[in-house]
Amino acid sequence: MTILQAIIIAIVEGLTEFLPISSTGHMVIVQAILGLEPTEFTKAFMVNIQFGAILSVVVLYWKRFFRSMDFYWKLLVAFIPAAIFGLLLGDAIDLLLENVAVVAVALLLGGIVLLFVDKWFQPRGVDDVNYPRAFGIGLFQCLAMIPGVSRSAATIVGGMSFGLTRKHAAEFSFFLAVPTMAAASGYKLLQSWQADHEIFSADHLGILLLGNVVAFITALLAIRSFVGFLTKHGFRAFGWYRIVVGIILLALLALKVPLSMA
């Protein structure tokens, strides 16, 4: 992976991490376009730079993030389902990350859902996430282990299904990303190091650091705009975007255009 390739992928991650369009799915697409092979380092890079992006949440919402202990317990409850499924299905998830067809189908189906989600889940004036709601949102987050589903879309829709407004659901989704991506990044780095002790050379560590910094800065610029747009306009624009991208990908695959990362 070159420095330019790392920067391009990190920008894509920062722009899409908090949008309901799947940051992982878009990184898979970009990696396929760039012709990067799914090496152990490439997979570790994909997961790790998401941590850089979600650190923007701590910076932008630091007054709300560092609050009562009860808030952290709720995040832990919401995090538990993803931790369990991630440990059980880690190898299967890695295989899915190499499959552009899976991303295309997930983008398409998820886009159809987003066209109607605002009608399905009307806000019921709920502005607090209690423990049962936190666990339920955590279950929704597990759907995002399929690349192309989108972690933010799954958790925001999960929050709305429990009566939260789009704004409150989005903000809890952002907070939940911090422990989830921190754990995923650390676990993936450990797996990669166990598979190949030489994987984290000085050059690789420099690329990882650069990717995290670029994703962090890009996410800082993107997150505020997303909350405002989502609160005002809802999900339909994102739904149509996902459908268009999904159809284009399926068409390219049908025409035998080389997009596979295998």
N, C-alpha and C positions, 0 to 999 in steps of 0.2 A: 504494500500500500504506500503510495507516494503522499507527500505532504498536501498536494493539491487535492487528491482524492479524499483524504481525511477531512480537509476543510469543507469540501462540497457535501459530504455525508453529514458532517456536524451541523452545517447550516440547515440542511433538510430536517435533521432531528430537532433543532431548536425551534424552527418554524412550526413543526407539526406535532410536537409532544403534547401540547394542551388543546389542540384542535381535534374534533371527533372524526378524524380521517385516517388514523393509524400512522404513528411515526415509524413503527417497526416495518409496516407494510411499505411505506415510502422509501425507507432505507434499503429494503430488499430490492425494490424496483431500481433504485439508483445504483446499487452495487451491481445488479445485473447489466444495466446499461454501460457502466464503467468497465465491465468485464472482469471484476474482481472474483477470484476463486474463494470458496467458503473455507478458508484456512482456520485453524484454531484462533489465531490472532484476530482475523476479520470478525469472527463471531464474538470474541471477547470485546472488541472495539464497539460493535453494534450495541451491545448491552451496556457497556460501561459509560459511554458518552450520554446516555439517558440520565445518568446521575448528575452530570454537569448541568443538564437542562433543568432538572427539577430543583436544583439548589436555588434557582431564581425565585422559587416560591418562598423559601426561607428569607430571602432578601426583601422581596416585595411585601410579604405579609408577616414580617418578623414580630410586630406587636401582637398579632393574633396567634401566631404560631407558638410563641413562648408565653403560654398562659397557664390555666389550671391543670393539675395532674389528671383530673377527670378527662380532659381533652386527649391526653396521651393514651389513656386506657382505651378510649373509644377508637383511636387510630390502631391500637394493637389488636382489638377485637376485629376490626375491619381487615386488618392485614393477615390474620391467621389463615383464612381459606386459601389465599394465594400462596402462602408459605407451604402449606401442606401439599397442594396440587403441584406447585413448582418442584418440590423435592421428588414427588412420585412420577412426574411426567417430564422431567428435564430432558431426557434423551429424545423423546418424541417431539418436544418443542423445538429442539435443535434441528431435527429433520424438516419440520415445517418451515423453518427460516430459510431453507434452500429452495422452496417451491413457490415460484411466482404464480402458478395457477391457483394455489390456495389463497394467496393474497388477493387475486383478482375476484374470485368468488366471494370472499369475505367482504371486500369493498362494495361489491354490487348488492349483496343481500343486506349489508349494514346500511347502505344508502337508502334502500327501500324502507327500512325501519325508520330512519330519521325523517323521512317525508311525513310520517304520520304520528310520530311520538308526541308532538305538542298537543295533538287532539286526544291521544290515548290517556295521557297523564296530565290532567289539569292541576295546578297548584292548589293545595288545600290549606294554605296558611301556615304550614309547618316550617319553622325556622330553626329547629334544633335537631341534632342528630343524637338520638338516644342509643343505648346499647343494641337493642334488636335491629334498629335501622342500620347501625354501623355494620353489624354482621351481615345483614342482607345486601348492603352495598358491596361488602367484601366478596360475597358470592358472585355478584355481577362482574366484579373485577376479574374473576377467573376466566370469563369468556375471552378476555383480551390475550390469553396465552396463545390463541390462534392468530397468527400474524395477518393483519388486515382488518381485524375487528375494531381495534382502538380501545386502549385502556380508559382514556378520558370519556369516550362515548359510552362505554359500558357502565362506568361508575356514575356518570351524570344521569343517564337514563335510569339507573338503579335508584339514585336519590330521588328523582322525580316520581318514580313509581311509589315511593313512600310519602308523597305529598310535598316534597321540598320544591321551592321555586328553582328556576333554571340557575339563578345566581348563587343561591346557597348550595345547590347540588354541585355546581362547578367548583366552588371554593373548597368544599369537602373533598372533591376529587383531587384537587391540587395538593391538599394537605396529605391525603392518603398516598400520593405518589412518592413522598419523601421516604418513609420507611420501606415501601415496596421496592423502589428502584435502588435504594441503598443496599438492601439485602440481596436483590438480584445481581447488582454489580459486583458486590463482594464475593458472592457465591460463584459467579461465572469466572471471576479472576482466579479464585482458588482452584476451580476445575481445570482451567487452562494451564495454570502453573503445574498442577499434578500431572497433566497430560504431556507437558513439554517444559522442563525447567529452563530451557533456553529461550522460551517465547518472549520473555520480557527483557530484551536487550536494551541498551541505552537508547537506541534508535526507536524501538517500539514504545518504550516508556515516554519518550518525547512526543511521539505521535498521539498517544493516549491523552497526555496532558493538554496538548494543543486542541484535540477534539473536544475535550471537556470544557475548555475555556471558550471556544467558538460556540458550542452548543449553549453554554450559560449566557453569553452575551446576546445571542440571537433570541433565546427564550425570554430574556428580560424585555426585549423590544416587542415580542409577539403576545405575551400573556395578557397585558392590559387591554389591548385592542380586541382580543377574543372575548373577554368577559363582557365588554360593552356591546359588541356585536351580538353575542348570544342572548343577552338580556333583552335587547331591542327587537331582534329579528328571528330568534329561534333557530331551529336546526335545518330548515328546508334547503337553504343554499348549500350546506355541507352534504346533505343527502344527494342532491343533484350532482354535485362534484364527484362524490364517491361512485355514483352510478356511471357517469361518463368515463371516469378513469378505469373502472372495472370492465366496462364494455370494450374500451380500447385495448386493454391488456388481453382480454379473451380473444379479440379479433387478431391481435398480433401473434398470439400463441397458435391460433387456428391456421394462420398463414405461415407457420413454421419460422417466424422471426426468432432468432436466437436470444432468448431472455433468461434461460435457465442458469442458475448459479452452480449447478452440479458439475 
